[in-house]
């Protein structure tokens, strides 16, 4: 299995600050170490930012309503959203910073006007948020750029996904589909990870992954085990920070544990066959059982099956080899509860 492509979703967790966003990029770019085996793994592959056009975000009444919340950055929802928005120039600054750290950059564009960001740089992927999977004019504009696209299915069924693909594939087929549940946080009983298998079977020409909104790291790791090729997960500097997405995101330690476990799961897949791995050689000798004498067998005695039982270590005859011992003559005394090796028998 190829390496899972892991995206650290910054979203609005930068709280409108380029400096915080850079700290998040730093965290995403940190190498991952499994201290038990001393293995260093690759870090996250990409970070994802979100670009909104506030003139095409919500109705006037929704934007002007009071926003009285501990997580509010403004008196109205519109002021709150404006405080969290980064300019095209700031997105470009973060793009360059992420690239200097060896990370890809994914941009979620929430309106056609947001394509103005392409005047500054070309992201590695354009992301379609779950809420915009049915925004076919936006999909038309985004796919027309021919930039590879990632689409989330958090609010969609098969009908909505097919309609979106019909629009995008008129321009290109470089598409990744992420199973997703737009419940924040996602209850485990609603996630339905088997959708990953469905998508891989039904939409096999595309890369299939999973965008997670559950608490913790178990579900993304399970998704990798079920064949997800891409994982997207919200990240933060501190889950106690102000902001609606912070508490449901992974902080520094959680990011490390998720990446460690994803990379370990990847390395565990191996091949589609059964074999004795060389790594178990010592355990096999130490722990498997070999044929041993159940009683003291004197020199010259003929060995019978009733004289035999099994003990460790496993460097002697196995039970299926007992025909090579039964009826043979003991060349010397074989003491009770000792392994019967070939040098002890003849005939």
C-alpha positions as CSV (number, residue, x, y, z in Angstrom):
1,X,0.0,0.0,0.0
2,X,1.3,3.4,-0.9
3,X,1.8,6.0,1.8
4,X,-1.3,7.7,3.1
5,X,-1.6,11.4,2.1
6,X,-2.3,13.2,5.4
7,X,-3.7,16.8,5.4
8,X,-3.6,19.0,8.5
9,X,-6.8,21.1,8.3
10,X,-6.0,24.6,9.6
11,X,-9.3,26.0,8.6
12,X,-10.0,28.9,10.9
13,X,-7.9,27.7,13.8
14,X,-5.3,30.4,12.9
15,X,-7.8,32.9,14.5
16,X,-7.1,35.4,11.8
17,X,-3.3,35.4,12.6
18,X,-0.6,34.6,10.1
19,X,1.8,33.9,12.9
20,X,-0.5,31.3,14.5
21,X,-1.0,29.8,11.0
22,X,2.8,29.5,10.7
23,X,3.0,27.8,14.1
24,X,0.4,25.2,12.8
25,X,2.5,24.7,9.7
26,X,5.6,24.1,11.9
27,X,3.7,21.5,13.9
28,X,2.4,19.8,10.7
29,X,6.0,19.6,9.4
30,X,7.5,18.0,12.4
31,X,8.9,14.5,11.9
32,X,7.3,11.6,13.6
33,X,9.2,9.1,15.8
34,X,8.0,5.8,17.1
35,X,10.2,5.7,20.2
36,X,9.5,2.0,20.9
37,X,11.4,0.9,17.8
38,X,13.3,4.1,17.1
39,X,11.8,4.6,13.7
40,X,11.4,8.0,12.2
41,X,8.5,8.5,9.9
42,X,7.4,11.2,7.5
43,X,5.3,14.0,8.9
44,X,2.0,15.3,7.5
45,X,2.0,15.8,3.7
46,X,0.0,19.0,3.5
47,X,-1.8,21.8,5.3
48,X,-5.2,23.1,4.2
49,X,-6.4,26.7,4.4
50,X,-9.8,28.1,3.7
51,X,-10.6,31.2,1.6
52,X,-14.1,32.8,1.8
53,X,-15.7,35.7,-0.1
54,X,-17.7,37.4,2.5
55,X,-20.0,38.9,-0.1
56,X,-21.0,35.4,-1.1
57,X,-21.1,33.7,2.2
58,X,-24.4,34.2,4.0
59,X,-27.5,36.3,3.6
60,X,-27.4,39.9,4.8
61,X,-29.6,39.1,7.8
62,X,-27.4,36.2,8.8
63,X,-24.3,38.2,8.5
64,X,-25.7,41.1,10.5
65,X,-27.2,39.1,13.4
66,X,-25.6,39.5,16.8
67,X,-23.0,36.8,17.5
68,X,-22.9,36.4,21.3
69,X,-20.5,33.5,21.9
70,X,-17.3,32.8,23.9
71,X,-15.8,32.0,20.5
72,X,-16.9,35.2,18.8
73,X,-14.4,37.5,17.2
74,X,-16.9,40.3,16.4
75,X,-20.3,41.7,17.6
76,X,-22.1,40.3,14.5
77,X,-21.5,37.1,12.6
78,X,-20.2,39.1,9.7
79,X,-17.7,40.9,11.9
80,X,-16.7,37.5,13.3
81,X,-16.1,36.0,9.9
82,X,-14.2,39.1,8.7
83,X,-11.9,38.8,11.7
84,X,-11.0,35.3,10.8
85,X,-10.4,35.9,7.1
86,X,-6.9,36.1,5.7
87,X,-6.1,38.1,2.5
88,X,-4.8,36.7,-0.7
89,X,-1.4,38.1,0.1
90,X,-1.5,36.4,3.5
91,X,-2.5,33.1,1.9
92,X,0.5,33.5,-0.5
93,X,2.8,34.2,2.5
94,X,1.6,31.0,4.1
95,X,1.9,29.0,0.9
96,X,5.6,30.0,0.6
97,X,6.1,29.2,4.3
98,X,4.5,25.8,4.0
99,X,6.6,25.0,0.8
100,X,9.8,26.0,2.7
101,X,8.8,23.3,5.2
102,X,8.3,20.7,2.5
103,X,4.5,20.6,2.7
104,X,1.9,20.7,0.0
105,X,-0.9,23.4,0.3
106,X,-4.5,22.6,-0.2
107,X,-7.0,25.6,-0.5
108,X,-10.7,25.3,0.2
109,X,-12.4,28.0,-2.0
110,X,-15.9,28.9,-0.9
111,X,-16.9,31.1,-3.7
112,X,-16.1,31.8,-7.4
113,X,-14.6,35.1,-6.3
114,X,-12.0,33.2,-4.2
115,X,-10.4,32.0,-7.4
116,X,-8.6,35.4,-7.4
117,X,-6.1,33.7,-5.1
118,X,-4.7,31.9,-8.2
119,X,-3.3,35.3,-9.3
120,X,-0.8,34.8,-6.5
121,X,0.0,31.1,-6.5
122,X,-1.3,27.7,-7.6
123,X,-2.2,25.3,-4.7
124,X,-1.4,21.7,-5.0
125,X,-5.1,20.9,-4.6
126,X,-8.3,22.8,-4.6
127,X,-10.7,21.5,-2.0
128,X,-14.5,21.5,-2.2
129,X,-16.1,21.7,1.2
130,X,-19.0,19.4,2.0
131,X,-21.5,22.2,2.0
132,X,-20.4,23.2,-1.6
133,X,-20.7,19.8,-3.2
134,X,-24.0,20.9,-4.7
135,X,-22.7,24.4,-5.6
136,X,-22.3,23.4,-9.2
137,X,-21.4,26.8,-10.5
138,X,-18.5,26.9,-8.1
139,X,-17.5,23.3,-9.1
140,X,-17.6,24.4,-12.8
141,X,-15.3,27.4,-12.1
142,X,-12.8,25.4,-9.9
143,X,-12.6,22.4,-12.2
144,X,-12.0,24.8,-15.2
145,X,-8.6,25.6,-13.7
146,X,-7.5,22.0,-14.2
147,X,-5.9,22.0,-10.7
148,X,-6.4,18.6,-9.0
149,X,-9.4,18.6,-6.7
150,X,-10.4,17.1,-3.4
151,X,-14.2,16.8,-2.7
152,X,-15.8,16.0,0.6
153,X,-19.1,14.2,0.8
154,X,-20.1,15.2,4.4
155,X,-23.6,16.3,3.4
156,X,-24.1,14.3,0.2
157,X,-25.5,11.0,-1.0
158,X,-24.7,9.2,-4.2
159,X,-26.9,11.4,-6.3
160,X,-25.2,14.6,-5.1
161,X,-21.8,13.1,-5.6
162,X,-22.6,11.9,-9.1
163,X,-23.9,15.3,-10.1
164,X,-20.7,17.0,-8.8
165,X,-18.5,14.5,-10.7
166,X,-20.5,15.1,-13.9
167,X,-19.5,18.8,-13.7
168,X,-15.9,18.3,-12.7
169,X,-15.1,15.5,-15.2
170,X,-16.0,17.7,-18.1
171,X,-12.7,19.4,-17.4
172,X,-10.5,16.8,-15.7
173,X,-10.5,13.6,-13.7
174,X,-7.7,14.3,-11.2
175,X,-10.1,14.0,-8.3
176,X,-10.0,12.7,-4.8
177,X,-13.2,11.8,-2.9
178,X,-13.2,12.0,0.9
179,X,-15.9,10.2,2.8
180,X,-17.0,12.6,5.5
181,X,-19.7,13.2,8.1
182,X,-20.7,16.9,8.7
183,X,-21.6,16.4,12.3
184,X,-19.4,18.4,14.7
185,X,-18.2,16.4,16.6
186,X,-19.1,13.3,14.7
187,X,-20.8,10.5,16.8
188,X,-19.0,7.3,16.1
189,X,-22.3,5.4,15.4
190,X,-23.0,7.8,12.5
191,X,-19.6,7.7,10.7
192,X,-20.1,4.6,8.7
193,X,-16.6,3.9,7.7
194,X,-17.8,1.1,5.3
195,X,-18.6,4.0,2.9
196,X,-14.9,4.0,2.2
197,X,-15.2,0.5,0.8
198,X,-18.3,1.5,-1.2
199,X,-16.5,4.5,-2.7
200,X,-13.4,2.4,-3.6
201,X,-15.6,-0.1,-5.4
202,X,-18.0,2.3,-7.1
203,X,-15.5,5.1,-7.9
204,X,-12.3,3.1,-8.4
205,X,-10.8,5.5,-10.9
206,X,-10.4,8.2,-8.1
207,X,-8.4,8.3,-4.9
208,X,-10.6,7.7,-1.9
209,X,-10.0,9.0,1.5
210,X,-11.6,10.2,4.7
211,X,-12.1,13.6,6.3
212,X,-12.6,13.3,10.0
213,X,-14.6,15.3,12.5
214,X,-14.6,12.8,15.4
215,X,-12.8,13.3,18.7
216,X,-9.5,11.5,19.0
217,X,-7.4,9.5,16.6
218,X,-9.0,6.1,16.5
219,X,-11.3,6.7,13.5
220,X,-8.7,8.1,11.1
221,X,-6.4,5.2,11.9
222,X,-9.3,2.7,11.3
223,X,-10.0,4.5,8.0
224,X,-6.4,3.9,6.8
225,X,-6.8,0.2,7.7
226,X,-10.0,0.1,5.6
227,X,-8.1,1.5,2.6
228,X,-8.4,5.3,2.9
229,X,-5.6,6.8,0.8
230,X,-6.0,10.4,2.1
231,X,-6.8,11.5,5.7
232,X,-7.8,15.1,6.6
233,X,-7.9,16.1,10.2
234,X,-8.3,19.5,12.0
235,X,-5.2,20.6,13.9
236,X,-4.6,23.3,16.5
237,X,-1.9,24.7,18.8
238,X,-4.1,24.4,21.8
239,X,-7.6,22.8,22.1
240,X,-8.4,25.4,24.8
241,X,-7.9,28.3,22.5
242,X,-10.8,30.6,21.5
243,X,-12.5,29.4,18.3
244,X,-15.3,27.0,17.5
245,X,-13.1,24.3,15.9
246,X,-10.3,24.3,18.4
247,X,-11.8,21.8,20.9
248,X,-12.6,19.3,18.2
249,X,-9.1,19.4,16.7
250,X,-5.9,17.6,17.4
251,X,-3.3,19.5,19.4
252,X,0.5,18.9,19.2
253,X,0.6,15.6,21.1
254,X,-2.5,14.2,19.3
255,X,-1.1,15.1,15.9
256,X,2.1,13.2,16.7
257,X,0.2,10.1,18.0
258,X,-2.1,10.1,15.0
259,X,0.8,10.4,12.5
260,X,2.8,7.7,14.4
261,X,-0.1,5.3,14.4
262,X,-1.0,5.9,10.8
263,X,2.5,5.3,9.6
264,X,2.8,2.2,11.8
265,X,-0.5,0.9,10.3
266,X,0.9,1.5,6.8
267,X,4.0,-0.4,7.6
268,X,2.0,-3.3,9.0
269,X,0.1,-4.2,5.8
270,X,2.8,-6.3,4.1
271,X,1.8,-8.6,1.3
272,X,-1.3,-10.6,0.4
273,X,0.1,-13.9,1.4
274,X,0.9,-16.0,4.5
275,X,4.6,-16.6,5.4
276,X,6.9,-17.0,8.3
277,X,8.6,-13.7,8.8
278,X,12.4,-13.8,9.6
279,X,11.7,-11.6,12.6
280,X,10.0,-14.5,14.4
281,X,13.0,-16.8,14.1
282,X,14.3,-16.3,17.7
283,X,10.8,-16.6,19.1
284,X,10.2,-19.8,17.0
285,X,13.3,-21.5,18.5
286,X,12.6,-20.3,22.0
287,X,8.8,-20.9,22.3
288,X,7.7,-23.6,19.8
289,X,7.6,-27.1,21.1
290,X,9.7,-30.1,20.1
291,X,9.4,-33.8,20.8
292,X,10.8,-34.7,24.2
293,X,11.1,-37.8,26.4
294,X,8.2,-38.2,28.8
295,X,10.4,-40.7,30.8
296,X,14.0,-41.7,31.1
297,X,14.9,-43.7,28.0
298,X,17.9,-46.0,28.5
299,X,20.6,-46.6,25.9
300,X,19.5,-49.4,23.5
301,X,15.8,-49.0,24.1
302,X,13.4,-48.8,21.2
303,X,11.5,-45.5,21.4
304,X,7.7,-45.8,21.3
305,X,5.0,-43.1,20.8
306,X,4.0,-43.4,24.5
307,X,7.5,-42.3,25.4
308,X,7.0,-38.9,23.8
309,X,5.5,-35.5,24.6
310,X,6.2,-31.9,23.6
311,X,8.3,-29.2,25.3
312,X,10.1,-26.0,24.4
313,X,12.5,-25.0,22.9
314,X,11.5,-25.5,19.3
315,X,14.8,-26.5,17.8
316,X,14.0,-30.3,17.6
317,X,11.6,-32.6,15.9
318,X,8.0,-31.4,15.5
319,X,5.0,-33.8,16.3
320,X,4.5,-34.3,12.6
321,X,8.1,-35.7,12.5
322,X,7.5,-38.3,15.2
323,X,7.8,-41.1,12.6
324,X,11.5,-40.2,12.4
325,X,11.8,-41.1,16.1
326,X,9.3,-43.9,16.8
327,X,10.9,-47.3,16.4
328,X,14.4,-45.9,16.6
329,X,17.1,-47.0,19.2
330,X,18.4,-44.6,21.8
331,X,22.2,-44.3,21.3
332,X,22.6,-43.0,24.8
333,X,20.5,-42.2,27.9
334,X,17.8,-39.6,27.1
335,X,16.6,-38.1,30.4
336,X,13.0,-37.3,31.2
337,X,11.7,-34.0,29.9
338,X,14.7,-33.4,27.6
339,X,14.4,-32.7,23.8
340,X,15.2,-35.7,21.6
341,X,17.7,-34.6,19.0
342,X,18.9,-36.7,16.0
343,X,22.3,-37.3,17.6
344,X,20.5,-39.3,20.4
345,X,18.9,-41.9,18.1
346,X,19.8,-44.5,15.4
347,X,18.3,-47.4,13.5
